[in-house]
Amino acid sequence: MHPDIHLTLHHARTAELSAEAVPRPARRPDLRTRLGWTLVEVGLRLAARPGTATAH
C-alpha cells in the first residue's frame, strides 16, 4: 500500500473515532440507584455508632 494512502486512511479513521468520542451529557441516576446508595449510607452510619455492635 502506498504510504500516502495509508496516512489518508489513518486520518479518516481518527476523525471517525474522534466523532464517536464526543462526551455525552451526564444523566441523573434513577430512583432505584439513589435509594440503594441511601440505604448503604444509612447502614454505614448505623454500623459506626458506638454501642450498636453486639458481642456474642
mmCIF file as Biopython writes it, N, C-alpha, C and O atoms, coordinates in Angstrom:
data_model
#
loop_
_atom_site.group_PDB
_atom_site.id
_atom_site.type_symbol
_atom_site.label_atom_id
_atom_site.label_alt_id
_atom_site.label_comp_id
_atom_site.label_asym_id
_atom_site.label_entity_id
_atom_site.label_seq_id
_atom_site.pdbx_PDB_ins_code
_atom_site.Cartn_x
_atom_site.Cartn_y
_atom_site.Cartn_z
_atom_site.occupancy
_atom_site.B_iso_or_equiv
_atom_site.auth_seq_id
_atom_site.auth_asym_id
_atom_site.pdbx_PDB_model_num
ATOM 1   N N  . MET A ? 1  ? 0.851   -1.173  0.000  1.0 0.0 1  A 1 
ATOM 2   C CA . MET A ? 1  ? 0.000   0.000   0.000  1.0 0.0 1  A 1 
ATOM 3   C C  . MET A ? 1  ? 0.900   1.241   0.000  1.0 0.0 1  A 1 
ATOM 4   O O  . MET A ? 1  ? 1.920   1.280   0.689  1.0 0.0 1  A 1 
ATOM 5   N N  . HIS A ? 2  ? 0.524   2.211   -0.751 1.0 0.0 2  A 1 
ATOM 6   C CA . HIS A ? 2  ? 1.293   3.438   -0.853 1.0 0.0 2  A 1 
ATOM 7   C C  . HIS A ? 2  ? 1.213   4.206   0.471  1.0 0.0 2  A 1 
ATOM 8   O O  . HIS A ? 2  ? 0.133   4.280   1.059  1.0 0.0 2  A 1 
ATOM 9   N N  . PRO A ? 3  ? 2.320   4.779   0.959  1.0 0.0 3  A 1 
ATOM 10  C CA . PRO A ? 3  ? 2.306   5.459   2.260  1.0 0.0 3  A 1 
ATOM 11  C C  . PRO A ? 3  ? 1.281   6.594   2.356  1.0 0.0 3  A 1 
ATOM 12  O O  . PRO A ? 3  ? 0.694   6.804   3.417  1.0 0.0 3  A 1 
ATOM 13  N N  . ASP A ? 4  ? 1.065   7.317   1.271  1.0 0.0 4  A 1 
ATOM 14  C CA . ASP A ? 4  ? 0.097   8.415   1.314  1.0 0.0 4  A 1 
ATOM 15  C C  . ASP A ? 4  ? -1.328  7.890   1.519  1.0 0.0 4  A 1 
ATOM 16  O O  . ASP A ? 4  ? -2.125  8.510   2.222  1.0 0.0 4  A 1 
ATOM 17  N N  . ILE A ? 5  ? -1.637  6.773   0.916  1.0 0.0 5  A 1 
ATOM 18  C CA . ILE A ? 5  ? -2.970  6.184   1.078  1.0 0.0 5  A 1 
ATOM 19  C C  . ILE A ? 5  ? -3.152  5.708   2.516  1.0 0.0 5  A 1 
ATOM 20  O O  . ILE A ? 5  ? -4.212  5.893   3.114  1.0 0.0 5  A 1 
ATOM 21  N N  . HIS A ? 6  ? -2.104  5.094   3.063  1.0 0.0 6  A 1 
ATOM 22  C CA . HIS A ? 6  ? -2.163  4.624   4.443  1.0 0.0 6  A 1 
ATOM 23  C C  . HIS A ? 6  ? -2.405  5.800   5.395  1.0 0.0 6  A 1 
ATOM 24  O O  . HIS A ? 6  ? -3.215  5.698   6.316  1.0 0.0 6  A 1 
ATOM 25  N N  . LEU A ? 7  ? -1.709  6.903   5.174  1.0 0.0 7  A 1 
ATOM 26  C CA . LEU A ? 7  ? -1.864  8.082   6.015  1.0 0.0 7  A 1 
ATOM 27  C C  . LEU A ? 7  ? -3.270  8.669   5.885  1.0 0.0 7  A 1 
ATOM 28  O O  . LEU A ? 7  ? -3.867  9.091   6.876  1.0 0.0 7  A 1 
ATOM 29  N N  . THR A ? 8  ? -3.790  8.694   4.670  1.0 0.0 8  A 1 
ATOM 30  C CA . THR A ? 8  ? -5.144  9.205   4.451  1.0 0.0 8  A 1 
ATOM 31  C C  . THR A ? 8  ? -6.174  8.338   5.173  1.0 0.0 8  A 1 
ATOM 32  O O  . THR A ? 8  ? -7.093  8.864   5.800  1.0 0.0 8  A 1 
ATOM 33  N N  . LEU A ? 9  ? -6.029  7.016   5.091  1.0 0.0 9  A 1 
ATOM 34  C CA . LEU A ? 9  ? -6.942  6.124   5.796  1.0 0.0 9  A 1 
ATOM 35  C C  . LEU A ? 9  ? -6.817  6.304   7.316  1.0 0.0 9  A 1 
ATOM 36  O O  . LEU A ? 9  ? -7.812  6.254   8.038  1.0 0.0 9  A 1 
ATOM 37  N N  . HIS A ? 10 ? -5.599  6.510   7.784  1.0 0.0 10 A 1 
ATOM 38  C CA . HIS A ? 10 ? -5.378  6.736   9.213  1.0 0.0 10 A 1 
ATOM 39  C C  . HIS A ? 10 ? -6.097  7.999   9.680  1.0 0.0 10 A 1 
ATOM 40  O O  . HIS A ? 10 ? -6.739  7.995   10.730 1.0 0.0 10 A 1 
ATOM 41  N N  . HIS A ? 11 ? -5.994  9.070   8.910  1.0 0.0 11 A 1 
ATOM 42  C CA . HIS A ? 11 ? -6.674  10.324  9.268  1.0 0.0 11 A 1 
ATOM 43  C C  . HIS A ? 11 ? -8.190  10.165  9.238  1.0 0.0 11 A 1 
ATOM 44  O O  . HIS A ? 11 ? -8.889  10.721  10.085 1.0 0.0 11 A 1 
ATOM 45  N N  . ALA A ? 12 ? -8.695  9.418   8.280  1.0 0.0 12 A 1 
ATOM 46  C CA . ALA A ? 12 ? -10.142 9.204   8.202  1.0 0.0 12 A 1 
ATOM 47  C C  . ALA A ? 12 ? -10.631 8.425   9.424  1.0 0.0 12 A 1 
ATOM 48  O O  . ALA A ? 12 ? -11.662 8.765   10.006 1.0 0.0 12 A 1 
ATOM 49  N N  . ARG A ? 13 ? -9.897  7.387   9.811  1.0 0.0 13 A 1 
ATOM 50  C CA . ARG A ? 13 ? -10.293 6.593   10.982 1.0 0.0 13 A 1 
ATOM 51  C C  . ARG A ? 13 ? -10.182 7.416   12.269 1.0 0.0 13 A 1 
ATOM 52  O O  . ARG A ? 13 ? -11.012 7.287   13.169 1.0 0.0 13 A 1 
ATOM 53  N N  . THR A ? 14 ? -9.159  8.254   12.345 1.0 0.0 14 A 1 
ATOM 54  C CA . THR A ? 14 ? -9.008  9.120   13.512 1.0 0.0 14 A 1 
ATOM 55  C C  . THR A ? 14 ? -10.181 10.082  13.623 1.0 0.0 14 A 1 
ATOM 56  O O  . THR A ? 14 ? -10.668 10.334  14.725 1.0 0.0 14 A 1 
ATOM 57  N N  . ALA A ? 15 ? -10.634 10.613  12.524 1.0 0.0 15 A 1 
ATOM 58  C CA . ALA A ? 15 ? -11.780 11.530  12.530 1.0 0.0 15 A 1 
ATOM 59  C C  . ALA A ? 15 ? -13.049 10.793  12.969 1.0 0.0 15 A 1 
ATOM 60  O O  . ALA A ? 15 ? -13.860 11.350  13.709 1.0 0.0 15 A 1 
ATOM 61  N N  . GLU A ? 16 ? -13.226 9.549   12.522 1.0 0.0 16 A 1 
ATOM 62  C CA . GLU A ? 16 ? -14.392 8.761   12.939 1.0 0.0 16 A 1 
ATOM 63  C C  . GLU A ? 16 ? -14.377 8.501   14.441 1.0 0.0 16 A 1 
ATOM 64  O O  . GLU A ? 16 ? -15.397 8.651   15.113 1.0 0.0 16 A 1 
ATOM 65  N N  . LEU A ? 17 ? -13.230 8.114   14.957 1.0 0.0 17 A 1 
ATOM 66  C CA . LEU A ? 17 ? -13.117 7.837   16.388 1.0 0.0 17 A 1 
ATOM 67  C C  . LEU A ? 17 ? -13.317 9.096   17.225 1.0 0.0 17 A 1 
ATOM 68  O O  . LEU A ? 17 ? -13.931 9.047   18.291 1.0 0.0 17 A 1 
ATOM 69  N N  . SER A ? 18 ? -12.804 10.214  16.745 1.0 0.0 18 A 1 
ATOM 70  C CA . SER A ? 18 ? -12.986 11.472  17.470 1.0 0.0 18 A 1 
ATOM 71  C C  . SER A ? 18 ? -14.451 11.879  17.509 1.0 0.0 18 A 1 
ATOM 72  O O  . SER A ? 18 ? -14.926 12.401  18.518 1.0 0.0 18 A 1 
ATOM 73  N N  . ALA A ? 19 ? -15.165 11.643  16.420 1.0 0.0 19 A 1 
ATOM 74  C CA . ALA A ? 19 ? -16.588 11.986  16.384 1.0 0.0 19 A 1 
ATOM 75  C C  . ALA A ? 19 ? -17.388 11.110  17.337 1.0 0.0 19 A 1 
ATOM 76  O O  . ALA A ? 19 ? -18.362 11.574  17.929 1.0 0.0 19 A 1 
ATOM 77  N N  . GLU A ? 20 ? -16.988 9.844   17.493 1.0 0.0 20 A 1 
ATOM 78  C CA . GLU A ? 20 ? -17.682 8.947   18.402 1.0 0.0 20 A 1 
ATOM 79  C C  . GLU A ? 20 ? -17.379 9.261   19.861 1.0 0.0 20 A 1 
ATOM 80  O O  . GLU A ? 20 ? -18.170 8.928   20.743 1.0 0.0 20 A 1 
ATOM 81  N N  . ALA A ? 21 ? -16.245 9.897   20.120 1.0 0.0 21 A 1 
ATOM 82  C CA . ALA A ? 21 ? -15.799 10.134  21.486 1.0 0.0 21 A 1 
ATOM 83  C C  . ALA A ? 21 ? -16.327 11.426  22.088 1.0 0.0 21 A 1 
ATOM 84  O O  . ALA A ? 21 ? -15.860 11.836  23.150 1.0 0.0 21 A 1 
ATOM 85  N N  . VAL A ? 22 ? -17.275 12.073  21.449 1.0 0.0 22 A 1 
ATOM 86  C CA . VAL A ? 22 ? -17.838 13.309  21.982 1.0 0.0 22 A 1 
ATOM 87  C C  . VAL A ? 22 ? -18.550 12.979  23.286 1.0 0.0 22 A 1 
ATOM 88  O O  . VAL A ? 22 ? -19.411 12.100  23.320 1.0 0.0 22 A 1 
ATOM 89  N N  . PRO A ? 23 ? -18.193 13.685  24.368 1.0 0.0 23 A 1 
ATOM 90  C CA . PRO A ? 23 ? -18.813 13.376  25.656 1.0 0.0 23 A 1 
ATOM 91  C C  . PRO A ? 23 ? -20.314 13.655  25.646 1.0 0.0 23 A 1 
ATOM 92  O O  . PRO A ? 23 ? -20.781 14.664  25.116 1.0 0.0 23 A 1 
ATOM 93  N N  . ARG A ? 24 ? -21.040 12.738  26.242 1.0 0.0 24 A 1 
ATOM 94  C CA . ARG A ? 24 ? -22.487 12.909  26.341 1.0 0.0 24 A 1 
ATOM 95  C C  . ARG A ? 24 ? -22.811 13.612  27.655 1.0 0.0 24 A 1 
ATOM 96  O O  . ARG A ? 24 ? -22.057 13.488  28.620 1.0 0.0 24 A 1 
ATOM 97  N N  . PRO A ? 25 ? -23.901 14.335  27.707 1.0 0.0 25 A 1 
ATOM 98  C CA . PRO A ? 25 ? -24.269 14.983  28.968 1.0 0.0 25 A 1 
ATOM 99  C C  . PRO A ? 25 ? -24.563 13.926  30.039 1.0 0.0 25 A 1 
ATOM 100 O O  . PRO A ? 25 ? -25.133 12.871  29.762 1.0 0.0 25 A 1 
ATOM 101 N N  . ALA A ? 26 ? -24.159 14.241  31.252 1.0 0.0 26 A 1 
ATOM 102 C CA . ALA A ? 26 ? -24.370 13.300  32.353 1.0 0.0 26 A 1 
ATOM 103 C C  . ALA A ? 26 ? -25.864 13.194  32.654 1.0 0.0 26 A 1 
ATOM 104 O O  . ALA A ? 26 ? -26.583 14.192  32.665 1.0 0.0 26 A 1 
ATOM 105 N N  . ARG A ? 27 ? -26.309 11.972  32.896 1.0 0.0 27 A 1 
ATOM 106 C CA . ARG A ? 27 ? -27.718 11.819  33.235 1.0 0.0 27 A 1 
ATOM 107 C C  . ARG A ? 27 ? -27.837 11.540  34.718 1.0 0.0 27 A 1 
ATOM 108 O O  . ARG A ? 27 ? -26.930 10.991  35.343 1.0 0.0 27 A 1 
ATOM 109 N N  . ARG A ? 28 ? -28.961 11.924  35.260 1.0 0.0 28 A 1 
ATOM 110 C CA . ARG A ? 28 ? -29.186 11.726  36.686 1.0 0.0 28 A 1 
ATOM 111 C C  . ARG A ? 28 ? -29.379 10.244  36.975 1.0 0.0 28 A 1 
ATOM 112 O O  . ARG A ? 28 ? -29.967 9.518   36.173 1.0 0.0 28 A 1 
ATOM 113 N N  . PRO A ? 29 ? -28.882 9.800   38.123 1.0 0.0 29 A 1 
ATOM 114 C CA . PRO A ? 29 ? -29.121 8.404   38.478 1.0 0.0 29 A 1 
ATOM 115 C C  . PRO A ? 29 ? -30.612 8.173   38.731 1.0 0.0 29 A 1 
ATOM 116 O O  . PRO A ? 29 ? -31.307 9.060   39.226 1.0 0.0 29 A 1 
ATOM 117 N N  . ASP A ? 30 ? -31.087 7.005   38.396 1.0 0.0 30 A 1 
ATOM 118 C CA . ASP A ? 30 ? -32.501 6.730   38.575 1.0 0.0 30 A 1 
ATOM 119 C C  . ASP A ? 30 ? -32.824 6.520   40.049 1.0 0.0 30 A 1 
ATOM 120 O O  . ASP A ? 30 ? -31.923 6.411   40.881 1.0 0.0 30 A 1 
ATOM 121 N N  . LEU A ? 31 ? -34.095 6.465   40.359 1.0 0.0 31 A 1 
ATOM 122 C CA . LEU A ? 31 ? -34.575 6.366   41.734 1.0 0.0 31 A 1 
ATOM 123 C C  . LEU A ? 31 ? -34.025 5.129   42.437 1.0 0.0 31 A 1 
ATOM 124 O O  . LEU A ? 31 ? -33.653 5.192   43.609 1.0 0.0 31 A 1 
ATOM 125 N N  . ARG A ? 32 ? -33.972 4.017   41.733 1.0 0.0 32 A 1 
ATOM 126 C CA . ARG A ? 32 ? -33.500 2.773   42.335 1.0 0.0 32 A 1 
ATOM 127 C C  . ARG A ? 32 ? -32.043 2.881   42.783 1.0 0.0 32 A 1 
ATOM 128 O O  . ARG A ? 32 ? -31.682 2.391   43.853 1.0 0.0 32 A 1 
ATOM 129 N N  . THR A ? 33 ? -31.216 3.514   41.972 1.0 0.0 33 A 1 
ATOM 130 C CA . THR A ? 33 ? -29.809 3.691   42.320 1.0 0.0 33 A 1 
ATOM 131 C C  . THR A ? 33 ? -29.662 4.633   43.509 1.0 0.0 33 A 1 
ATOM 132 O O  . THR A ? 33 ? -28.894 4.356   44.430 1.0 0.0 33 A 1 
ATOM 133 N N  . ARG A ? 34 ? -30.395 5.749   43.494 1.0 0.0 34 A 1 
ATOM 134 C CA . ARG A ? 34 ? -30.307 6.693   44.609 1.0 0.0 34 A 1 
ATOM 135 C C  . ARG A ? 34 ? -30.786 6.056   45.904 1.0 0.0 34 A 1 
ATOM 136 O O  . ARG A ? 34 ? -30.184 6.269   46.956 1.0 0.0 34 A 1 
ATOM 137 N N  . LEU A ? 35 ? -31.862 5.276   45.842 1.0 0.0 35 A 1 
ATOM 138 C CA . LEU A ? 35 ? -32.375 4.613   47.033 1.0 0.0 35 A 1 
ATOM 139 C C  . LEU A ? 35 ? -31.358 3.604   47.564 1.0 0.0 35 A 1 
ATOM 140 O O  . LEU A ? 35 ? -31.144 3.513   48.772 1.0 0.0 35 A 1 
ATOM 141 N N  . GLY A ? 36 ? -30.738 2.856   46.672 1.0 0.0 36 A 1 
ATOM 142 C CA . GLY A ? 36 ? -29.740 1.875   47.081 1.0 0.0 36 A 1 
ATOM 143 C C  . GLY A ? 36 ? -28.569 2.522   47.800 1.0 0.0 36 A 1 
ATOM 144 O O  . GLY A ? 36 ? -28.144 2.034   48.848 1.0 0.0 36 A 1 
ATOM 145 N N  . TRP A ? 37 ? -28.046 3.597   47.263 1.0 0.0 37 A 1 
ATOM 146 C CA . TRP A ? 37 ? -26.916 4.259   47.906 1.0 0.0 37 A 1 
ATOM 147 C C  . TRP A ? 37 ? -27.327 4.912   49.222 1.0 0.0 37 A 1 
ATOM 148 O O  . TRP A ? 37 ? -26.527 4.980   50.155 1.0 0.0 37 A 1 
ATOM 149 N N  . THR A ? 38 ? -28.557 5.390   49.305 1.0 0.0 38 A 1 
ATOM 150 C CA . THR A ? 38 ? -29.048 5.950   50.565 1.0 0.0 38 A 1 
ATOM 151 C C  . THR A ? 38 ? -29.103 4.867   51.636 1.0 0.0 38 A 1 
ATOM 152 O O  . THR A ? 38 ? -28.725 5.110   52.782 1.0 0.0 38 A 1 
ATOM 153 N N  . LEU A ? 39 ? -29.570 3.679   51.276 1.0 0.0 39 A 1 
ATOM 154 C CA . LEU A ? 39 ? -29.613 2.573   52.233 1.0 0.0 39 A 1 
ATOM 155 C C  . LEU A ? 39 ? -28.212 2.156   52.675 1.0 0.0 39 A 1 
ATOM 156 O O  . LEU A ? 39 ? -27.996 1.829   53.841 1.0 0.0 39 A 1 
ATOM 157 N N  . VAL A ? 40 ? -27.276 2.169   51.752 1.0 0.0 40 A 1 
ATOM 158 C CA . VAL A ? 40 ? -25.888 1.848   52.111 1.0 0.0 40 A 1 
ATOM 159 C C  . VAL A ? 40 ? -25.362 2.880   53.097 1.0 0.0 40 A 1 
ATOM 160 O O  . VAL A ? 40 ? -24.721 2.524   54.086 1.0 0.0 40 A 1 
ATOM 161 N N  . GLU A ? 41 ? -25.626 4.146   52.837 1.0 0.0 41 A 1 
ATOM 162 C CA . GLU A ? 41 ? -25.155 5.205   53.723 1.0 0.0 41 A 1 
ATOM 163 C C  . GLU A ? 41 ? -25.769 5.071   55.119 1.0 0.0 41 A 1 
ATOM 164 O O  . GLU A ? 41 ? -25.065 5.218   56.119 1.0 0.0 41 A 1 
ATOM 165 N N  . VAL A ? 42 ? -27.060 4.797   55.195 1.0 0.0 42 A 1 
ATOM 166 C CA . VAL A ? 42 ? -27.720 4.621   56.488 1.0 0.0 42 A 1 
ATOM 167 C C  . VAL A ? 42 ? -27.128 3.418   57.225 1.0 0.0 42 A 1 
ATOM 168 O O  . VAL A ? 42 ? -26.886 3.490   58.430 1.0 0.0 42 A 1 
ATOM 169 N N  . GLY A ? 43 ? -26.899 2.330   56.523 1.0 0.0 43 A 1 
ATOM 170 C CA . GLY A ? 43 ? -26.302 1.155   57.140 1.0 0.0 43 A 1 
ATOM 171 C C  . GLY A ? 43 ? -24.918 1.431   57.685 1.0 0.0 43 A 1 
ATOM 172 O O  . GLY A ? 43 ? -24.575 0.969   58.773 1.0 0.0 43 A 1 
ATOM 173 N N  . LEU A ? 44 ? -24.117 2.180   56.942 1.0 0.0 44 A 1 
ATOM 174 C CA . LEU A ? 44 ? -22.776 2.512   57.416 1.0 0.0 44 A 1 
ATOM 175 C C  . LEU A ? 44 ? -22.825 3.419   58.638 1.0 0.0 44 A 1 
ATOM 176 O O  . LEU A ? 44 ? -22.013 3.277   59.553 1.0 0.0 44 A 1 
ATOM 177 N N  . ARG A ? 45 ? -23.766 4.345   58.655 1.0 0.0 45 A 1 
ATOM 178 C CA . ARG A ? 45 ? -23.900 5.214   59.827 1.0 0.0 45 A 1 
ATOM 179 C C  . ARG A ? 45 ? -24.334 4.418   61.051 1.0 0.0 45 A 1 
ATOM 180 O O  . ARG A ? 45 ? -23.836 4.653   62.152 1.0 0.0 45 A 1 
ATOM 181 N N  . LEU A ? 46 ? -25.250 3.487   60.869 1.0 0.0 46 A 1 
ATOM 182 C CA . LEU A ? 46 ? -25.682 2.664   61.998 1.0 0.0 46 A 1 
ATOM 183 C C  . LEU A ? 46 ? -24.552 1.788   62.504 1.0 0.0 46 A 1 
ATOM 184 O O  . LEU A ? 46 ? -24.413 1.590   63.711 1.0 0.0 46 A 1 
ATOM 185 N N  . ALA A ? 47 ? -23.749 1.266   61.601 1.0 0.0 47 A 1 
ATOM 186 C CA . ALA A ? 47 ? -22.643 0.399   61.999 1.0 0.0 47 A 1 
ATOM 187 C C  . ALA A ? 47 ? -21.544 1.182   62.704 1.0 0.0 47 A 1 
ATOM 188 O O  . ALA A ? 47 ? -20.809 0.614   63.511 1.0 0.0 47 A 1 
ATOM 189 N N  . ALA A ? 48 ? -21.418 2.458   62.419 1.0 0.0 48 A 1 
ATOM 190 C CA . ALA A ? 48 ? -20.360 3.268   63.004 1.0 0.0 48 A 1 
ATOM 191 C C  . ALA A ? 48 ? -20.740 3.831   64.368 1.0 0.0 48 A 1 
ATOM 192 O O  . ALA A ? 48 ? -19.874 4.340   65.081 1.0 0.0 48 A 1 
ATOM 193 N N  . ARG A ? 49 ? -22.004 3.753   64.746 1.0 0.0 49 A 1 
ATOM 194 C CA . ARG A ? 49 ? -22.431 4.277   66.040 1.0 0.0 49 A 1 
ATOM 195 C C  . ARG A ? 49 ? -21.837 3.448   67.168 1.0 0.0 49 A 1 
ATOM 196 O O  . ARG A ? 49 ? -21.786 2.220   67.091 1.0 0.0 49 A 1 
ATOM 197 N N  . PRO A ? 50 ? -21.390 4.125   68.211 1.0 0.0 50 A 1 
ATOM 198 C CA . PRO A ? 50 ? -20.896 3.356   69.368 1.0 0.0 50 A 1 
ATOM 199 C C  . PRO A ? 50 ? -22.053 2.651   70.079 1.0 0.0 50 A 1 
ATOM 200 O O  . PRO A ? 50 ? -23.128 3.223   70.258 1.0 0.0 50 A 1 
ATOM 201 N N  . GLY A ? 51 ? -21.820 1.429   70.472 1.0 0.0 51 A 1 
ATOM 202 C CA . GLY A ? 51 ? -22.838 0.697   71.213 1.0 0.0 51 A 1 
ATOM 203 C C  . GLY A ? 51 ? -23.810 -0.077  70.344 1.0 0.0 51 A 1 
ATOM 204 O O  . GLY A ? 51 ? -24.692 -0.753  70.873 1.0 0.0 51 A 1 
ATOM 205 N N  . THR A ? 52 ? -23.680 -0.002  69.034 1.0 0.0 52 A 1 
ATOM 206 C CA . THR A ? 52 ? -24.615 -0.759  68.191 1.0 0.0 52 A 1 
ATOM 207 C C  . THR A ? 52 ? -24.114 -2.162  67.901 1.0 0.0 52 A 1 
ATOM 208 O O  . THR A ? 52 ? -24.900 -3.038  67.541 1.0 0.0 52 A 1 
ATOM 209 N N  . ALA A ? 53 ? -22.818 -2.385  68.054 1.0 0.0 53 A 1 
ATOM 210 C CA . ALA A ? 53 ? -22.270 -3.715  67.807 1.0 0.0 53 A 1 
ATOM 211 C C  . ALA A ? 53 ? -22.559 -4.606  69.017 1.0 0.0 53 A 1 
ATOM 212 O O  . ALA A ? 53 ? -22.398 -4.181  70.161 1.0 0.0 53 A 1 
ATOM 213 N N  . THR A ? 54 ? -22.979 -5.818  68.761 1.0 0.0 54 A 1 
ATOM 214 C CA . THR A ? 54 ? -23.263 -6.743  69.854 1.0 0.0 54 A 1 
ATOM 215 C C  . THR A ? 54 ? -22.216 -7.836  69.858 1.0 0.0 54 A 1 
ATOM 216 O O  . THR A ? 54 ? -21.894 -8.397  68.810 1.0 0.0 54 A 1 
ATOM 217 N N  . ALA A ? 55 ? -21.690 -8.136  71.010 1.0 0.0 55 A 1 
ATOM 218 C CA . ALA A ? 55 ? -20.686 -9.187  71.150 1.0 0.0 55 A 1 
ATOM 219 C C  . ALA A ? 55 ? -21.384 -10.451 71.624 1.0 0.0 55 A 1 
ATOM 220 O O  . ALA A ? 55 ? -22.144 -10.414 72.592 1.0 0.0 55 A 1 
ATOM 221 N N  . HIS A ? 56 ? -21.140 -11.542 70.971 1.0 0.0 56 A 1 
ATOM 222 C CA . HIS A ? 56 ? -21.762 -12.824 71.360 1.0 0.0 56 A 1 
ATOM 223 C C  . HIS A ? 56 ? -20.739 -13.741 71.919 1.0 0.0 56 A 1 
ATOM 224 O O  . HIS A ? 56 ? -21.062 -14.866 72.302 1.0 0.0 56 A 1 
#
